[in-house]
Structures are given as structure tokens and as C-alpha cells.
């Protein structure tokens, strides 16, 4: 069996697959800032280039091509039973994704290219770098890497130092073989063949692949979207992690149609509030309140409660606080039950209500404790009255 690159899987096993490719000189940790949010929705596969991170240099020979690296990704996806996938890559990792989208369009559902290019300059520069690393190791590049990867204000950060340490630890043979691949890479004439929806992200301060490279990609790929980020150099996903995450998340998981959002919102609403409550609310829905119920299902539950920025436990904490502050006692009783269902312990709910005593006022917290106490202790349930809405 063909040897596979070192890789890590995160996220739900039944989620859509998203592959994240690294840049030359870095390992899969270059995606650490985006991983938690992406892994809430996607089955994320991160992989290491040969000689980088946990991948052995022997995965590709001297004189290797980007096609060889793409074959490693395909071997990995075949091994994992993944037929189709979205792909995002930075620099060389983006080149691998571009090759896959051109030559294996049936496998790539969507593409994200970060600080990448259809051609990374003249071959002689990469050939010289490969020769330097083979002779002196990657230590010969450590002094100049921060200036290529980061803007001056970021180059002395702890995050930058950790990534430079990744470069120092890279195997010279694997690094040099990746330089060989970049030397022979030129997909400019083949960009129009890409049919996958494509997002191109550039760092305006990137000296390695200046914004002109990103514009060439965007101009060559029909229907693609271009985003240029200020205050970012070659590793824009490290310097501007939230901006890159937001762009990728919007690109790979656009807002679903109303019917899908409604179905997803109903599922979340039932999981958080319970079937009994949702059934009662739906049974009492009238022609007058139906539009509002639909709004709650699609927007509150199908969008806000499903956003990856906070987990359900955290959203319960925020919701309890807001309901105490607003004096919405019927909804507070409902969401105390929901908080327990979302995994908050009675002690944690107590801490939330104590916090409200400081910031919402003692009388508001006093009323909240009176409502919560019988629910926490499984005493008599407060009469909620006619259920018209469950509150957002």
C-alpha cells in the first residue's frame, strides 16, 4: 500500500469533508486558529507535506512535482473512504488544491486558495533554494523566513517563533523536494478548467506571493471571489485568523435555503427545549403567530443557535443572563430546563445567576433564583401559561 502523509482528523465523522493543506516550511499546526470553528461543522483533515511535521521525507523523491503531492492527498482520501471534499490550502498547499481542482474536478466540491499562486516565480529561484537546503539544511532559511511570512509588527510574536521552529525542524530532503515541485509548477493556462466554487485570499503585505498572484488566480478561475487582507503577509491565516476563518466558513458553508434552515432549526430547537415544549408551541400556533414561529425556527434556532462561535453550553449561559436582565420569567424557566439539557450543572447555573446579581441587580437575581430552585430540585414546575413562543 502507498505510504500516506501524516494527518489528523477532527470534527464529526458524518460531516462534510474539508481538507486543509499547509505551506512550505510549516506543519498542519498552521491551521490551529481556524480548526476549532471549522471542526464543529466539517470533518476536517489536515496533512503534513513530506519532511514536515510528522510526514517522512521519503514520501516524494528529489525532482518531485505538485502532481506527486496531489497524489498523496488522493491516496489519503481513498484510504479514509472520502470520495468528494472541499479543499483549502495556503501557498504550496493551495497549489496542491489547484492541481486537484484542474485534474480531478470530480473530487473537489469547493476550493479555497490562501496566499497561493498559479506559478511561484522563476524555477531557478526554487532550484537554488533546494540546493541551499540540501547543502546546509533548513537552518539556512530561518533568518529570512519571518520577513517572508509575517509583517514587521507580527514577526517577533510567540506564534511567529513557533512556526519558524517548524521550519527549523523540517527535513532538508523533504523541504528540497517540495522546492523542486514548486520549480516545475505552472497552472496559469489551466485555470479556466476549474469548475469548483473558488475563494482566493491574499495578504496585501505578502512579499512571497504578492496580491498580483491572487488576482491572476481570480481572473483565471471563472466566478471566483477575491479577498485582499490588510496587515497580513504570506501566512495571512496566522496574522488575520478571524478574517480568514470568516471568509472560509462563508465560502464553504453558505447560508442554506429557508427549507433547510427551517429543518435544521427545528432539530436544534427540539434538542435544546425538548419535544414536549416544541409540540405544544406548534399546536398553539395560529394563523396570526405562524409567521413569528417560523422566524424563530429559521433565525433564532436555524442560524444563531447553530453558529460555531459558541457551543450550546455557552449559549445557554448568555441566554439565561439576558432573560434575567429583561425580567422574562416564563422564558427563564424554559431556558433553565434547556441549560440542564445542554449540559450545564446546577452549580454552573448557580454561578450564572450569582453573576447576574452583580450586573443585573439583586432583585432580578432574587426572582431568578426563585424560578430556578424548584426546577433544579425537581420540585413543582412553574406554570408557563399558554405557549405562544419559546423566546429566541
Secondary structure as GFF3:
##gff-version 3
##sequence-region A 1 392
A	DSSP	beta_strand	7	10	.	.	.	ID=ss1
A	DSSP	beta_strand	17	21	.	.	.	ID=ss2
A	DSSP	three_ten_helix	28	31	.	.	.	ID=ss3
A	DSSP	alpha_helix	32	38	.	.	.	ID=ss4
A	DSSP	beta_strand	43	47	.	.	.	ID=ss5
A	DSSP	three_ten_helix	57	59	.	.	.	ID=ss6
A	DSSP	alpha_helix	66	80	.	.	.	ID=ss7
A	DSSP	beta_strand	85	90	.	.	.	ID=ss8
A	DSSP	alpha_helix	92	103	.	.	.	ID=ss9
A	DSSP	beta_strand	108	114	.	.	.	ID=ss10
A	DSSP	alpha_helix	123	136	.	.	.	ID=ss11
A	DSSP	alpha_helix	139	149	.	.	.	ID=ss12
A	DSSP	alpha_helix	158	169	.	.	.	ID=ss13
A	DSSP	alpha_helix	172	183	.	.	.	ID=ss14
A	DSSP	three_ten_helix	188	193	.	.	.	ID=ss15
A	DSSP	beta_strand	197	203	.	.	.	ID=ss16
A	DSSP	alpha_helix	211	220	.	.	.	ID=ss17
A	DSSP	beta_strand	225	229	.	.	.	ID=ss18
A	DSSP	alpha_helix	236	239	.	.	.	ID=ss19
A	DSSP	alpha_helix	241	252	.	.	.	ID=ss20
A	DSSP	alpha_helix	258	273	.	.	.	ID=ss21
A	DSSP	alpha_helix	275	283	.	.	.	ID=ss22
A	DSSP	alpha_helix	290	295	.	.	.	ID=ss23
A	DSSP	pi_helix	296	301	.	.	.	ID=ss24
A	DSSP	three_ten_helix	304	306	.	.	.	ID=ss25
A	DSSP	alpha_helix	312	326	.	.	.	ID=ss26
A	DSSP	alpha_helix	329	341	.	.	.	ID=ss27
A	DSSP	alpha_helix	346	359	.	.	.	ID=ss28
A	DSSP	alpha_helix	362	376	.	.	.	ID=ss29
###
